Amino acid sequence: MGGCLRRRLCLGGTRTLPFVRRFTPREIEAATKGFTAVLEAGGPRGGATAYRARFAGGLVATVRSAGSRDDHRRQQQGSGGNGKAAFYLELQLLARLNHRHVVRLRGFAEGHRARFLVFDHMESRSLKECLHDPLRTPLDWRTRLQVAIDIAAALEYLYYFCDPSVFHVSVDSGNVLMDANFVAKLSDVGVVSDGLKRATTESFQDQVERRRAGLVFQYGVLVLELVTGQSPGGDGELVRWVQEPGFAGSMHRMVDADLGGVYDARELRDLVNVARLCTRHEPAGGGVDGAAVSIPQIVRYLQGKVERLGGEARCG
């Protein structure tokens, strides 16, 4: 099946992409007010600068530059002079993503010196801001539980339902965006280099399994951040806490104070147990069997708990 998808995607080459709109560089410049409406500056790791854009006709979107870093990466991966074809193939793959909890690609622009991707705009910004900005209204418990369910469903779609599994994403509160109704969506989804070429090889499948195991750990850390309201940082303090034998005795003391004590104790226990399972093994081991639980198991577990408790949370 992977080969069939690969052939189908490659047929388009650099022809018109059927699922996305092609903007001109001039339209991008006008919509971003001359690239002054900056939402997110490019970081020291080479992250793409993001702009708020309002196009003629009323479309409000987020524009991200797809510049020299991506070109340099493609050259390192052997694309060389075929960078344009690689860019269009990546566009075709991203345009075919269709899930309620993955930020949708709306279009692109390509000029002589710059390329841009146009995505749906998320009015409520990132989950990180929602949790840690003291000037914002705190997220209530039901919203946090729903975020946990929705992001697990998005990961299941990307890593189990897309064939071949050529997408990758980092799971952290900065990459989870919230729309105007505080529905969570994964952003910054990328395409694994050379993934289509090697999708049927055993070594590629091993890599997929390793990426899945790493995602489980990242997801567990995200759940801990949702529960505690604490930034995970780099010292692993939250992970060490949830792995302690007596963690259950301090569970309620670790709950985010911004919730004001308003949460469901059984749902709290279920979420923390999920986080404990997810973070039981560090992903650095490299083995394909490192994770104690899989993303599909997490989705079914959380959905089942919510349904049995008569909860109002959406299930995917």
LOLUM-479048 format. One record per residue (C-alpha): residue in three letters; x, y, z. Coordinates in steps of 0.02 Angstrom, whole numbers, plus 50000, padded with zeros to 5 digits. Example, Ala and Ser with C-alpha at 12.3 -4.5 7.8 and 13.67 -1.06 7.14 Angstrom:
<ronus>
ALA506154977550390 SER506844994750357 
</ronus>
This chain:
<ronus>
MET500005000050000 GLY501455011650040 GLY502125009349863 CYS500435013649787 LEU500335029649889 ARG502115033949842 ARG501745032249656 ARG500135042049671 LEU500995056449760 CYS502475057349641 LEU501405058449485 GLY501015076649517 GLY502825082349511 THR502765101249511 ARG501045102749433 THR499605111849515 LEU499215105249688 PRO497365100749699 PHE497135103049887 VAL497985119549923 ARG497955137149854 ARG499475145049774 PHE499755162849832 THR500945175249754 PRO502375182549857 ARG501535199449836 GLU499925192749914 ILE500925185950061 GLU501795202550087 ALA500165212250082 ALA499255200150197 THR500635200950329 LYS500765220050317 GLY502495219150245 PHE503005204950362 THR502725215750516 ALA501315205550595 VAL502515193450680 LEU501695179850786 GLU503265169950823 ALA505065174450783 GLY506235161250715 GLY507165153550860 PRO509005149350885 ARG508675131550823 GLY508125138350655 GLY506245138150684 ALA505215146550548 THR504585164150579 ALA502685164850587 TYR501585179450535 ARG499745183450556 ALA498995186250384 ARG497345193350323 PHE497085190350138 ALA495935199250018 GLY494265190450033 GLY494375188950222 LEU495445173350249 VAL496415174850412 ALA497895162950417 THR499615159850489 VAL501055161350366 ARG502685152450403 SER504275154950306 ALA505025139250230 GLY506735146150195 SER508565142250188 ARG508585130250334 ASP507425118250242 ASP508435120150082 HIS510045116550176 ARG509255101250258 ARG508685094450089 GLN510425096850017 GLN511175087250163 GLN509925073350132 GLY510475071749951 SER509075081249866 GLY510335093549795 GLY509665102349642 ASN508035093149659 GLY507525104249805 LYS506015111349713 ALA505325094049677 ALA505605089049859 PHE504695104749916 TYR503195100949805 LEU503135082849861 GLU503145088550042 LEU501725100550001 GLN500705086449925 LEU500945075750080 LEU500515089550202 ALA499005094750099 ARG498275077250114 LEU498265077750303 ASN496445078650355 HIS496115077450540 ARG495135088350660 HIS496635089850776 VAL498025093350650 VAL498255111350590 ARG497725112050409 LEU498845118050268 ARG497875130750164 GLY499145136050036 PHE500915140949991 ALA501935153849898 GLU503585152449807 GLY504705166549749 HIS506485167949689 ARG507205169349864 ALA505845163449983 ARG504505150350009 PHE503015151550125 LEU501725139550195 VAL499975145750240 PHE499045137150382 ASP497395139350473 HIS497565152850604 MET497355147450785 GLU496595162150879 SER496995156051055 ARG498835153251015 SER499815139151095 LEU499385127751240 LYS500995133751321 GLU500325151451327 CYS498635145551388 LEU499455136251534 HIS500845148251582 ASP500335165951537 PRO499745173951701 LEU498685186651605 ARG497605173151524 THR496075164551596 PRO496635147351657 LEU496035132151561 ASP494715122451657 TRP494845103851694 ARG493685098051555 THR494685107551425 ARG496315099851487 LEU495605082351482 GLN494955085651307 VAL496665091751250 ALA497435075451311 ILE496165065151214 ASP496265075751056 ILE498155075851043 ALA498235057051069 ALA496965055250927 ALA498015066450814 LEU499585056250850 GLU498655040050813 TYR498125047350645 LEU499875053150597 TYR500835037650654 TYR499595023450629 PHE498285028550500 CYS499415037350373 ASP500255024550260 PRO501705025550241 SER502095033850407 VAL503195047950341 PHE502645061850458 HIS503515067750615 VAL503075080350750 SER503725085250921 VAL502425084051058 ASP502555098651176 SER501425112851233 GLY502225124851109 ASN501715113850962 VAL499925111651022 LEU498875126050958 MET497135131051016 ASP495785138050904 ALA494485151050955 ASN493465137351043 PHE495015130151129 VAL495025114651020 ALA496805107951018 LYS497755104750856 LEU499515098350825 SER500605110150724 ASP502315110050643 VAL502075092950564 GLY503525088350451 VAL503955074750326 VAL505325062250365 SER506765064350243 ASP506825051250107 GLY505385042450196 LEU504415038150039 LYS505935030249959 ARG506255018650106 ALA504495015950171 THR504474997450130 THR506164992950205 GLU506354984450372 SER507554997750437 PHE506275011250399 GLN504945001850497 ASP506135000650644 GLN506365019450634 VAL504475021750635 GLU504355011150793 ARG505715021250877 ARG504835037450833 ARG503215030350903 ALA504085025851067 GLY504835043151079 LEU503135050951050 VAL502375040951193 PHE503655048351313 GLN503365066051248 TYR501495063651264 GLY501675058151445 VAL502665073951484 LEU501295084351401 VAL499975076051510 LEU500985080251666 GLU501075098351610 LEU499185098651584 VAL498885091551758 THR500155101651857 GLY500255117751758 GLN502145116551776 SER503355118451633 PRO504285101851613 GLY505975110351598 GLY507535100251562 ASP507875092151730 GLY506485079151722 GLU505765083551892 LEU503965079851842 VAL504455063051768 ARG505425058351925 TRP503925062852032 VAL502675052251935 GLN503865037351936 GLU504075037552126 PRO503255022652215 GLY502225034152326 PHE501725046752193 ALA499855043652221 GLY499955051052396 SER500505067952329 MET499445067852171 HIS498155080652230 ARG499515092352294 MET500295092552121 VAL498715098152032 ASP498825115451953 ALA498245128252082 ASP497435138251940 LEU496065124951936 GLY495485130852106 GLY495195112952162 VAL493855110352027 TYR494255093851942 ASP493655075851937 ALA494725065152053 ARG494455049151952 GLU494925057651789 LEU496455064951874 ARG496985047651930 ASP496725040651755 LEU497725054551671 VAL499175053151794 ASN499205034351772 VAL499335036851584 ALA500775048951609 ARG501635036451724 LEU501525022651593 CYS502095034151453 THR503645040251546 ARG504165023451621 HIS505565021351494 GLU506695034951427 PRO506645035751236 ALA508545037251226 GLY508725018351237 GLY508375016951051 GLY507465000251062 VAL505834998050971 ASP505024990051124 GLY505475003851245 ALA503715010751272 ALA502595002151399 VAL501025007951308 SER500575013151131 ILE499665028551068 PRO498125018451008 GLN498015010451182 ILE498045027651261 VAL496655033851146 ARG495535018851183 TYR495885019751370 LEU495485038251388 GLN493955037351276 GLY493305022351373 LYS493555030951541 VAL492645046551485 GLU491195036551413 ARG491015025851571 LEU491045041251681 GLY489695049251576 GLY490865063351531 GLU490495076651402 ALA492215076451322 ARG492295073451135 CYS493095057051085 GLY494255061350940 
</ronus>
